[in-house]
Amino acid sequence: MVKLLEKRGHPYMPNSTPEIKQQMMREIGVRSIEELYGDVPEKCRLKNPLNLPSEGVSEFEVKKHVEALLSKNKTTSEMPTFLGAGCWPHYVPAVVKEIVQRSELLTSYTPYQPEISQGMLQALFEYQSMICELTDMDVANCSMYDWASALGEASRMAARVKSRKEILIPKIIHPERFATLHAYAEPAGISIESVAYNTDSGEISLKDLKDKISDKTAAVYVENPSYLGFIESQIDEISREAHSHGALFMVGVDPTSLGILKPPGEYGADIVVGEAQPLGNPMNFGGPLLGIMACRDDMSLIRQLPGRIIGLTTTQAGDRNGFCMTMQTREQHIRREKATSNICTNEALCAVASAVYMSLLGPEGMRELAETVMYKANYAIRQLSKIDRVKAPIFSSPHFKEFTVNFDETDLSVKEVCRKLLQNQVHGGKDISKEFPELGKTELFCVTEIHSKQEIDRLADVLEKILKGE
């Protein structure tokens, strides 16, 4: 079957015949499929054909097979889960799902024809407006893929605006986020420089920042809260340092923290990025996510902002409001090679879900959410820190949703701790001992509003028994 498909092409895949493949490769200047995928590391490539049955099977048999595989999974409602690290377990109100499943939203891929897409455009306009209120910024686009892609786009945006080729970032950053940033920056000739952190607090070393920042720096980027959950208290000083050297100040945020933390606009952020998955979007096994991107009211920034900006206007008679796509600077169908980004699949439905979620909670609800998350996370810290030979957290700074737990004084590895927790029907955190080896045997835990006191106490109780060898 595989050889037949290679010879004739796939019946459902256009341009899959060998002749057309050869023609396309000649056009782009490669001699083989292997050369086309030369940037993909060898260890990531599948060397053998897919293990598929030689003969087709019925729909019923496929359904049974897939259901058997899915039955091995356990959801957060079946087992307490303390894993976050970029995709977090939060409660999604039923009304959010009800609204986004309406056909006029669910089936509307993108509002290319604004005159007949007023409902979708209004929903996206409301999303932008609430993101601006939450971050205290002036302009927001109506979504990116995720936090990582938003950061990558922000780095290129800063380089274009400042005509500089260096971005300073904290050393403590999600490694996958860093990899995405590098993938965006490297082709544009942008260098990424890491700034050291204070080993006691985890916060950025102001001395190292001052040593590294220069007139070549396009932007200084900081995350608040950080990847490891601690809050950056020096944020105003970092902002002043960036601006004193003519650089932009970029801030990455978890939007659920902005119910109690000062919004980035109040401490001088020029560009804000982040992850809106916690705002009404379930984890869905890791995606799709929803990237936040916003900036202050400066046309040099706005014209370089990737993605669409939805605007509000009035009819010619002036008696009715109307929504339109005010700017589409990323759109290659309009700007072609001058487009600021080639991102071409939108996250509109996820943005609508976030708009519904934020409108349901309102300012008071967002504050209560943030307070609840912080209370519960810090209760978990207190409970785990009582366990003998465990340090929680590593850093002295206040923590919001996530925190580190160190097991250096125990005989178990982090991998063994995670395995034993699973055996006791508790999903632990993320092993970060390889990501940050200088932190030793450390795990990153996450606690949100969905975790009850009983579940947190159970985590502490099970962990204590594991470390005692019971």
C-alpha positions in Angstrom: 0.0 0.0 0.0 2.8 2.4 0.9 4.7 1.7 -2.3 1.5 2.2 -4.3 0.9 5.6 -2.7 4.5 6.6 -3.4 4.0 5.7 -7.1 0.5 7.1 -7.8 0.2 9.8 -5.1 -2.5 9.9 -2.4 -6.1 10.1 -3.7 -6.9 12.9 -1.1 -3.7 14.9 -1.2 -3.2 17.2 -4.2 0.3 17.5 -5.7 1.4 14.2 -4.1 2.5 12.4 -7.3 6.2 11.9 -7.8 6.3 14.1 -11.0 4.7 17.1 -9.3 6.9 16.7 -6.3 10.0 16.8 -8.5 8.7 19.9 -10.3 8.1 21.7 -7.0 11.6 20.8 -5.7 13.2 22.0 -8.9 11.3 25.3 -8.5 12.5 25.9 -4.9 16.0 24.7 -5.6 16.3 21.4 -3.7 17.3 18.0 -5.1 15.4 15.7 -2.6 12.9 15.6 0.2 15.7 14.9 2.6 17.4 18.1 1.5 14.1 20.0 1.9 13.9 18.9 5.6 17.6 19.4 6.2 17.0 21.7 9.1 15.1 19.0 11.0 17.6 17.2 13.4 18.3 13.5 12.5 17.1 12.3 15.9 13.6 13.8 15.2 13.2 12.1 11.8 11.2 8.9 11.4 13.5 6.3 9.7 10.9 3.6 9.1 7.5 3.6 7.4 4.5 4.2 9.7 3.3 1.1 11.4 -0.1 1.0 9.6 -2.0 -2.2 8.6 -1.4 -3.3 5.1 -5.1 -3.6 4.5 -7.8 -1.0 5.3 -10.1 -1.5 8.3 -13.7 -0.5 8.9 -14.8 2.8 10.5 -16.2 0.7 13.4 -12.8 -1.0 14.0 -10.9 2.3 13.9 -13.4 3.8 16.4 -12.9 0.9 18.8 -9.2 1.2 18.5 -9.1 4.9 19.1 -11.5 4.7 22.1 -9.3 2.0 23.6 -6.3 4.3 23.4 -8.2 7.3 24.8 -9.5 5.2 27.7 -5.9 5.2 29.0 -6.0 9.0 29.6 -7.2 10.6 32.9 -8.5 14.1 33.0 -8.0 16.7 35.8 -11.5 15.8 37.0 -10.5 12.2 37.6 -7.1 12.9 39.2 -5.6 16.0 40.9 -3.1 17.6 38.5 -0.4 20.0 39.6 1.3 20.4 36.2 1.4 23.9 34.6 4.5 25.2 33.0 2.8 27.1 30.2 -0.6 25.3 29.9 -2.5 25.5 33.1 -5.6 23.8 34.6 -8.3 26.4 35.1 -12.1 26.2 35.3 -14.0 27.0 32.1 -17.6 28.1 32.8 -20.2 26.2 30.8 -21.5 29.4 29.2 -18.2 29.9 27.5 -18.4 26.6 25.7 -22.1 27.2 24.9 -21.4 30.5 23.2 -18.3 29.4 21.2 -20.2 26.4 19.9 -22.8 28.6 18.2 -22.5 27.9 14.4 -22.1 31.6 13.5 -18.9 31.7 15.6 -17.7 28.1 15.4 -17.8 27.9 11.6 -16.5 31.4 10.9 -12.9 30.8 10.0 -11.9 34.4 9.5 -13.7 37.7 8.8 -12.3 38.4 5.3 -15.7 39.9 4.3 -16.2 42.4 7.2 -19.6 43.7 5.9 -21.2 40.3 6.6 -19.0 39.3 9.6 -20.2 42.0 12.1 -20.8 39.5 14.9 -17.4 37.9 14.8 -15.7 41.3 14.4 -17.6 42.7 17.4 -16.5 39.7 19.5 -12.9 40.2 18.5 -13.2 44.0 19.1 -14.4 43.2 22.6 -11.5 40.8 23.1 -9.0 43.5 22.1 -10.7 46.0 24.4 -10.6 43.8 27.4 -7.0 42.8 26.8 -6.1 46.5 26.7 -8.0 47.1 30.0 -6.3 44.1 31.6 -2.7 45.1 30.5 -3.2 48.9 30.6 -2.0 49.1 27.0 -3.6 51.1 24.2 -3.7 48.7 21.2 -4.1 44.9 21.1 -4.3 42.6 18.1 -6.9 39.9 18.0 -4.6 37.0 18.8 -1.4 35.1 18.1 -0.8 31.3 18.2 0.6 31.3 21.8 2.9 33.1 24.2 6.0 31.8 22.4 5.1 32.9 18.9 4.0 36.3 20.3 7.4 36.7 21.9 9.1 35.8 18.7 7.1 38.3 16.8 7.7 41.0 19.4 11.4 40.5 19.1 11.3 41.1 15.4 8.9 44.0 15.8 11.3 45.6 18.3 14.3 45.1 16.0 12.4 46.7 13.1 11.2 49.7 15.1 14.6 50.4 16.7 16.8 49.3 13.8 18.9 47.3 16.3 19.7 43.6 16.5 19.9 42.6 20.1 17.3 41.4 22.6 18.0 40.9 26.3 16.0 38.2 28.1 16.0 36.7 31.6 18.0 33.5 31.9 15.0 31.9 33.7 12.5 31.5 30.8 10.6 28.5 29.5 13.1 26.5 27.3 10.4 25.9 24.6 9.6 29.6 24.6 13.3 30.4 24.3 13.6 27.9 21.4 10.7 29.6 19.5 12.2 33.0 20.2 15.5 31.8 18.7 13.7 30.3 15.7 12.1 33.7 15.0 15.2 35.8 15.7 18.0 33.8 14.0 16.8 34.3 10.4 16.4 38.0 11.0 20.0 38.3 12.3 18.8 39.2 15.8 21.0 38.1 18.7 19.5 36.9 22.0 21.4 37.6 25.2 20.5 36.1 28.5 20.7 38.1 31.7 21.7 36.3 34.9 19.4 36.0 37.9 19.9 36.6 41.7 20.4 33.1 43.2 18.5 34.1 46.3 15.4 35.7 44.9 15.4 34.4 41.3 14.9 37.9 40.0 16.9 39.5 37.2 20.4 40.7 38.2 20.3 44.4 37.8 24.1 44.5 37.7 24.3 42.0 34.9 21.5 43.9 33.0 23.5 47.1 33.3 26.7 45.4 32.1 25.0 43.9 29.0 22.6 46.6 27.9 24.0 49.0 25.2 23.0 51.2 22.3 22.7 48.0 20.2 19.9 46.7 22.4 16.5 46.8 20.7 14.5 45.6 23.7 14.7 44.3 27.2 12.2 41.5 27.9 11.1 40.3 31.4 8.3 38.0 32.6 6.1 38.8 35.5 5.4 36.3 37.1 8.3 34.3 35.8 8.3 30.8 34.3 9.1 29.5 37.8 6.3 31.4 39.4 8.1 34.2 41.3 7.1 37.8 41.1 9.7 40.3 39.8 9.8 43.2 42.3 12.4 45.3 40.4 10.1 45.9 37.4 10.2 49.7 37.5 14.0 49.8 37.7 14.3 47.4 34.7 11.9 49.6 32.7 13.9 52.7 33.5 17.2 50.9 32.5 15.7 49.8 29.2 14.4 53.2 28.3 17.5 55.1 29.4 19.4 53.2 26.6 16.7 53.9 24.0 15.5 50.3 24.1 11.9 49.1 24.2 10.6 47.4 27.3 8.8 44.1 26.6 6.8 42.3 29.3 5.4 38.7 29.3 2.4 38.1 31.5 0.1 35.4 32.8 -3.2 37.4 32.5 -4.8 35.7 35.5 -2.1 37.5 37.7 -3.3 40.9 36.6 -6.3 40.8 38.9 -3.8 41.7 41.7 -0.5 42.6 40.1 0.2 46.1 38.6 -0.5 46.0 34.8 2.5 46.4 32.5 1.3 49.7 31.2 1.7 51.2 34.6 5.4 50.5 34.7 6.3 51.6 31.2 5.9 48.5 29.0 6.0 49.2 25.3 5.0 45.8 24.1 3.1 43.1 26.1 2.9 39.4 25.3 1.5 36.5 27.2 -0.7 33.4 27.2 -4.5 33.8 27.3 -5.2 30.0 27.5 -6.3 30.4 31.2 -9.0 32.9 30.1 -11.7 30.4 29.1 -9.7 27.9 27.0 -9.3 24.3 28.2 -5.9 22.6 28.1 -6.9 20.3 25.2 -3.7 18.2 25.6 -1.6 21.2 25.1 -3.4 23.3 22.5 -4.6 25.3 20.7 -3.3 28.1 22.9 -3.9 31.9 22.5 -1.1 34.4 22.3 -1.6 37.9 23.7 0.1 40.8 22.0 -0.5 44.5 22.8 1.4 47.8 22.6 1.2 51.4 23.6 -0.3 54.1 21.4 2.7 54.8 19.1 2.2 54.5 15.3 5.8 53.3 14.9 4.8 50.3 17.1 1.2 49.9 15.8 2.3 49.7 12.2 4.7 46.9 13.0 2.3 45.0 15.2 1.6 41.6 13.5 -2.0 40.3 13.2 -5.3 42.1 12.7 -6.6 45.0 14.6 -10.4 45.3 14.6 -11.8 48.9 14.8 -15.2 50.5 15.5 -16.7 53.1 13.1 -20.1 54.3 12.1 -22.2 54.1 9.0 -22.2 56.9 6.5 -25.5 58.1 7.9 -23.9 58.1 11.3 -26.8 56.2 12.9 -25.3 52.8 13.4 -22.0 51.4 14.6 -20.0 49.2 12.3 -16.9 47.0 12.8 -14.0 46.6 10.3 -10.5 45.3 10.0 -8.7 48.6 10.6 -5.2 47.2 10.1 -3.9 43.9 8.6 -0.2 44.5 8.6 0.6 40.9 8.8 -1.5 39.9 5.9 0.5 38.5 3.0 -2.5 38.6 0.8 -2.4 42.4 1.2 1.2 43.4 1.9 2.9 40.4 0.3 6.6 40.5 0.9 6.2 43.7 3.0 4.0 41.9 5.5 5.3 42.1 9.1 4.5 38.4 9.6 3.6 35.3 7.6 1.3 34.0 10.4 -1.8 33.0 8.5 -4.0 30.8 10.7 -6.0 32.8 13.2 -7.0 31.9 16.7 -10.3 33.8 16.5 -12.5 31.2 18.2 -10.0 31.0 21.2 -10.1 34.8 21.3 -13.9 34.8 21.4 -13.8 32.3 24.3 -11.5 34.6 26.2 -13.7 37.6 25.5 -16.7 35.7 26.9 -14.7 34.5 29.9 -13.4 38.1 30.7 -16.9 39.6 30.3 -18.3 37.0 32.7 -15.8 37.7 35.4 -15.4 41.4 35.0 -12.8 43.4 37.1 -14.0 42.1 40.4 -14.1 38.5 39.2 -10.6 38.8 37.8 -9.4 40.1 41.2 -11.1 37.3 43.1 -9.6 34.7 40.7 -6.1 36.1 41.2 -6.5 36.2 44.9 -7.8 32.6 45.0 -5.0 31.3 42.9 -2.4 33.1 45.0 -3.9 32.0 48.3 -4.1 28.3 47.3 -0.6 28.3 45.7 0.9 29.7 48.9 -1.1 27.3 51.1 0.5 24.5 49.0 3.9 26.0 49.5 3.4 26.1 53.3 2.2 22.5 53.4 5.0 21.1 51.2 7.7 23.1 53.1 6.7 21.2 56.3 7.9 17.9 54.8 11.3 16.9 56.0 14.2 17.3 53.5 12.1 19.2 51.1 12.6 22.9 50.2 9.6 24.8 48.8 10.1 27.1 47.1 13.8 27.6 46.1 13.6 31.3 45.8 12.7 33.9 48.4 10.5 36.0 46.2 6.7 36.0 46.5 5.1 33.4 44.2 1.8 33.6 42.3 0.6 30.3 40.7 3.6 28.2 40.3 6.5 27.4 42.6 9.6 25.2 42.8 10.1 22.2 45.1 13.6 20.9 45.6 14.5 17.3 46.6 18.3 17.5 46.8 18.3 16.1 50.4 16.4 13.1 49.4 17.5 9.8 47.8 14.9 10.0 45.0 15.3 11.7 41.6 12.5 14.0 40.4 11.6 11.5 37.8 11.1 8.9 40.6 9.0 11.3 42.7 6.7 12.0 39.7 6.4 8.3 38.9 5.5 7.4 42.6 3.0 10.3 42.7 1.2 8.9 39.6 1.1 5.5 41.2 -0.8 7.1 44.0 -3.3 8.8 41.6 -1.7 12.3 41.9 -0.2 14.0 38.8 2.8 16.0 40.0 4.6 18.9 38.5 7.3 19.3 35.8 10.8 18.0 36.2 13.1 21.0 35.5 16.3 19.4 36.7 17.6 19.2 33.1 16.4 22.6 32.1 18.1 24.3 35.1 20.7 21.9 36.4 22.1 24.5 38.7 18.9 24.3 40.7 19.5 20.6 41.5 16.6 18.1 41.8 13.8 20.5 41.3 10.2 20.1 40.2 7.8 22.9 39.2 4.3 22.7 40.7 1.2 24.6 39.7 -1.9 25.4 41.9 -5.0 27.2 40.6 -8.6 27.9 41.6 -9.6 24.3 40.7 -7.5 22.7 43.5 -9.3 22.1 46.7 -7.7 22.1 50.2 -8.3 18.4 50.3 -6.4 17.8 47.1 -3.4 20.0 48.2 -3.3 18.2 51.6 -3.4 14.9 49.7 -0.5 15.9 47.6 1.5 16.8 50.7 0.5 13.6 52.5 1.3 11.3 49.6 4.7 13.1 48.9 5.7 12.8 52.6 4.9 9.0 52.5 6.9 8.6 49.3 9.9 10.3 50.8 9.7 8.1 53.9 9.6 5.0 51.7 6.1 4.0 52.7 
